Amino acid sequence: MPYDFVDEAFNSGMEEPAVLKATGKTIQVIFDNEVAVEQGQYFEIEAGRSVALCRTDDVSALKNEETITIRNKDYKIKAKKPDGTGFTTLILAVY
């Protein structure tokens, strides 16, 4: 990995396990399941996005539309965004 702080990030207490369905491999991710609720006059609008920050080495072979399980919920990988420092952000959609 290019930078030592990648290992530190995944030993910070913020990490949690995720299972790659294609291989059955368990990796550590930092999961963000952000949901925003906007209250309208007659209804609520809920929007959200789920992302997982991973070690690039752990997910370099993954392809879009593969499945990852986090917190016992399956997500499809919609995009991989490596940042060049050893981290990759996975953009996820509920499966």
C-alpha positions as CSV (number, residue, x, y, z in Angstrom):
1,M,0.0,0.0,0.0
2,P,1.3,3.4,-0.8
3,Y,0.7,5.0,2.6
4,D,1.0,3.6,6.2
5,F,-2.1,5.6,7.3
6,V,-4.3,3.2,5.4
7,D,-3.6,0.4,7.9
8,E,-4.2,2.9,10.8
9,A,-7.6,3.8,9.4
10,F,-8.7,0.2,9.4
11,N,-7.5,-0.3,13.0
12,S,-9.2,2.8,14.3
13,G,-12.4,1.3,15.7
14,M,-14.5,2.7,12.9
15,E,-14.1,-0.3,10.7
16,E,-16.5,-3.2,10.4
17,P,-16.6,-6.4,8.5
18,A,-18.1,-6.8,5.0
19,V,-18.3,-10.0,2.9
20,L,-17.6,-10.0,-0.8
21,K,-20.2,-12.5,-2.2
22,A,-18.2,-13.5,-5.2
23,T,-15.3,-14.8,-3.2
24,G,-16.7,-15.2,0.4
25,K,-13.8,-13.1,1.6
26,T,-14.3,-10.8,4.6
27,I,-12.7,-7.4,4.4
28,Q,-12.8,-4.4,6.7
29,V,-14.7,-1.3,5.6
30,I,-15.7,2.1,7.0
31,F,-19.4,2.2,6.2
32,D,-21.5,5.4,5.7
33,N,-25.2,4.9,5.2
34,E,-26.2,8.5,5.1
35,V,-29.9,9.3,4.9
36,A,-31.4,12.8,4.6
37,V,-35.1,13.5,5.2
38,E,-36.7,16.6,3.8
39,Q,-40.1,17.5,5.2
40,G,-42.5,18.8,2.5
41,Q,-45.9,20.3,3.1
42,Y,-47.7,17.1,2.3
43,F,-45.1,14.3,2.5
44,E,-41.5,13.5,3.4
45,I,-38.8,12.9,0.9
46,E,-36.1,10.5,2.0
47,A,-32.8,10.4,0.0
48,G,-29.7,8.5,0.8
49,R,-26.5,7.0,-0.4
50,S,-24.5,4.2,1.0
51,V,-20.7,4.1,0.6
52,A,-17.9,1.9,1.9
53,L,-14.4,3.1,2.3
54,C,-12.0,0.1,1.7
55,R,-8.4,-0.7,1.2
56,T,-7.7,-0.6,-2.5
57,D,-5.8,-3.9,-2.3
58,D,-8.9,-5.6,-0.9
59,V,-11.3,-4.5,-3.7
60,S,-9.1,-4.0,-6.8
61,A,-10.5,-7.1,-8.6
62,L,-14.2,-6.3,-7.8
63,K,-16.5,-5.3,-10.7
64,N,-19.5,-3.1,-10.7
65,E,-22.8,-5.0,-9.9
66,E,-21.0,-7.5,-7.6
67,T,-22.6,-7.9,-4.2
68,I,-21.1,-7.0,-0.8
69,T,-22.8,-7.7,2.5
70,I,-22.5,-5.1,5.3
71,R,-24.5,-5.3,8.5
72,N,-26.4,-8.4,7.2
73,K,-27.7,-6.4,4.2
74,D,-26.7,-7.0,0.5
75,Y,-25.6,-4.1,-1.6
76,K,-24.6,-3.9,-5.3
77,I,-21.4,-2.1,-6.1
78,K,-22.4,0.7,-8.5
79,A,-18.9,2.3,-8.8
80,K,-15.4,2.0,-7.4
81,K,-13.4,5.2,-6.8
82,P,-9.8,4.7,-5.9
83,D,-8.1,7.8,-4.6
84,G,-4.5,6.9,-5.4
85,T,-3.4,6.7,-1.7
86,G,-4.5,3.2,-0.9
87,F,-8.2,3.9,-0.3
88,T,-11.1,3.1,-2.6
89,T,-14.7,4.3,-2.0
90,L,-17.4,1.9,-3.1
91,I,-20.7,3.5,-4.2
92,L,-23.4,1.1,-3.2
93,A,-27.1,0.5,-3.9
94,V,-29.5,-1.6,-2.0
95,Y,-29.8,-5.0,-3.6
